[in-house]
Amino acid sequence: MLQHSRSRSRILKTLYNQKDAKGFIKLFGLPLKVQALVDKKR
């Protein structure tokens, strides 16, 4: 069972890249950021 857990953990590490997650958050947060800048200039 422990070996199965290690194998799953290894697979998840290769599939999940924290840099990708940060990029995803930045990308989907961009409209809010732009809107805040536009509102600030008004």
C-alpha positions in Angstrom: 0.0 0.0 0.0 2.8 2.4 0.8 4.4 1.7 -2.6 1.1 2.6 -4.3 1.0 5.9 -2.4 4.5 6.8 -3.4 3.8 6.0 -7.0 0.6 8.1 -7.0 2.6 11.0 -5.3 5.3 10.7 -8.0 2.7 10.9 -10.8 1.0 13.9 -9.3 4.3 15.7 -9.0 4.9 15.3 -12.7 1.3 16.3 -13.6 1.1 19.3 -11.3 3.5 22.2 -11.8 3.2 25.0 -9.3 4.5 27.5 -11.9 1.5 26.6 -14.1 -0.9 27.1 -11.2 0.6 30.6 -10.6 0.2 31.4 -14.3 -3.4 30.2 -14.3 -4.2 32.4 -11.3 -2.5 35.4 -12.9 -4.3 34.8 -16.2 -7.8 34.5 -14.7 -7.2 37.4 -12.3 -6.1 39.7 -15.1 -9.6 41.1 -15.9 -10.1 42.1 -12.3 -6.7 43.7 -12.2 -7.3 45.7 -15.4 -10.8 46.8 -14.1 -9.2 48.0 -10.9 -6.7 50.1 -12.8 -9.4 51.5 -15.0 -11.6 52.4 -12.0 -8.6 53.9 -10.2 -8.0 56.3 -13.2 -11.6 57.6 -13.0 
